[in-house]
Amino acid sequence: MRILRKRTGASPERARVSATEAAKNFGRLVDRVREERVTYDIERGGKPVAQIAPVDRARFTMAEFKALVRTLPAGGDEFPRLAERASARHNRPRVRRNPWER
């Protein structure tokens, strides 16, 4: 894929590519946007017409997680009992039924 970069101070986070090249190599272009977090300006006739850019990732810190957990209602005494019951049911050995028995 041929990527056009401006010679004057082009940053690695931003690149230019022709519309034809973008169409031919769209999958690879999207992969590079996702993996390298590069923004591409799509050009037709040397003029920018579109842009492919990475989506902003939502940030969630551990402090925010702790604050969220503190705001949730308490689980009560019923939750550990239900979790234990579900775990026991899930981990129970499975015995196949004999199809010939009646």
C-alpha positions in Angstrom: 0.0 0.0 0.0 1.5 3.3 -1.0 1.0 6.0 1.7 1.6 9.6 0.9 3.1 11.6 3.7 3.7 15.3 3.7 7.4 16.1 3.7 7.1 19.1 5.9 6.7 17.9 9.5 4.4 14.9 8.9 3.7 13.1 12.1 3.5 9.3 12.3 0.0 9.7 13.8 -1.4 11.2 10.5 -0.9 10.1 6.9 -2.4 10.6 3.5 -3.5 8.0 1.1 -5.3 8.2 -2.3 -8.9 7.0 -2.6 -7.9 4.3 -5.1 -5.2 2.9 -2.7 -7.6 3.1 0.2 -10.2 1.1 -1.7 -7.7 -1.5 -2.9 -6.3 -2.0 0.6 -9.2 -1.1 2.9 -8.7 -4.1 5.2 -5.0 -3.4 5.7 -5.7 0.3 6.2 -8.3 -0.5 8.9 -5.8 -2.8 10.6 -3.1 -0.1 10.7 -5.6 2.4 12.1 -6.5 -0.1 14.9 -3.0 -1.3 15.7 -0.9 1.8 15.1 -3.6 4.4 16.0 -2.8 6.3 12.8 -5.3 8.8 11.2 -5.5 8.6 7.4 -6.7 11.4 5.2 -8.2 10.0 2.0 -7.5 12.1 -1.0 -9.1 12.3 -4.4 -7.4 14.4 -7.0 -4.9 15.6 -4.3 -7.6 17.0 -2.1 -8.7 15.5 1.2 -12.3 14.1 0.9 -12.5 11.7 3.9 -10.8 10.6 7.0 -10.3 7.2 8.7 -9.3 7.6 12.4 -9.2 5.4 15.5 -12.1 5.5 17.9 -11.4 7.1 21.2 -11.0 4.4 23.8 -12.9 4.8 27.1 -10.6 5.1 30.0 -11.6 3.6 33.4 -9.2 3.7 36.3 -9.1 1.4 39.3 -10.1 4.4 41.5 -13.2 4.9 39.4 -14.0 1.2 39.6 -13.7 1.3 43.4 -16.0 4.4 43.5 -18.5 2.6 41.3 -18.5 -0.5 43.6 -19.1 1.6 46.7 -22.2 3.1 45.1 -23.8 -0.3 44.3 -26.2 -1.8 46.7 -24.9 -4.5 49.1 -25.4 -8.1 47.9 -26.8 -9.3 51.2 -26.6 -12.8 52.6 -28.4 -14.4 49.7 -25.8 -13.8 47.0 -23.0 -16.1 48.5 -25.6 -18.9 48.9 -26.9 -18.5 45.3 -23.3 -18.4 44.0 -22.4 -21.6 45.8 -25.5 -23.3 44.5 -24.8 -22.3 41.0 -21.2 -23.3 41.2 -22.1 -26.7 42.6 -24.7 -27.3 39.9 -22.2 -26.2 37.2 -19.4 -28.4 38.5 -21.5 -31.5 39.0 -20.2 -34.5 36.9 -22.4 -35.3 34.0 -23.5 -38.8 33.6 -24.9 -39.7 30.2 -28.3 -41.4 30.2 -28.4 -44.8 28.7 -30.8 -44.6 25.7 -31.6 -48.3 26.0 -32.9 -48.1 29.6 -36.5 -47.4 30.2 
